[in-house]
Amino acid sequence: MADQPLTARGAATYQRILDAATQEFAEHGIAGARVERIVTAARTNKAQLYGYFGNKEGLFDTIFLGSLERIMDVVPVDATDLADWAVRLYDEYLRRPDLIRLATWARLERRPAGHLVEESGRLDTPKLRAIAEAQAAGLVRDGDPFDVMAMVIAMSMAWSPVSNVYAATAQEPAEVHERRRTLLRDCVRRALTPS
């Protein structure tokens, strides 16, 4: 990122760009996103966008990394109750399906294998440490903490926008979501509770 806004007006423009670009990238991907649509929706100009983010790829990077950090803040891991963490992730994907879509585009267009971001250690280390501590306390089955984390996240995404079976929406009846939450909670507990 080139420059951070220094004024309240600049900060508002910066945020409008982020909001417009998040929608644009979630819908069209990195290659399909158009700077013209972003600046129009953000009520700004290309010079402002490039001044803040350098280029379209820098803008995507800022948004994507921000979305990963956001989910860590909004849905922090509780390794003593991974089933509840899975349910809270499910709920966040309902509220913010754009987060999953951004990750999907990053996987399709940037990193088809391996970690999704170069900074995975910074993002994963606290979660992995918490899982390892829960394993040491006998609360979570043995196994590589990364694999345990990946399994919980994958289970939480069973009905997300990347599902190859069914993508849920927040508009579905509450009882449908509650049924899924109950199943998800039970499956994660059964899979990860030491036998």
Summary of the structure (lengths in Angstrom):
residues: 195
radius of gyration: 18.6
end to end distance: 48.5
largest distance: 59.3
contacts: 572
relative contact order: 0.12
helix: 71%
strand: 0%
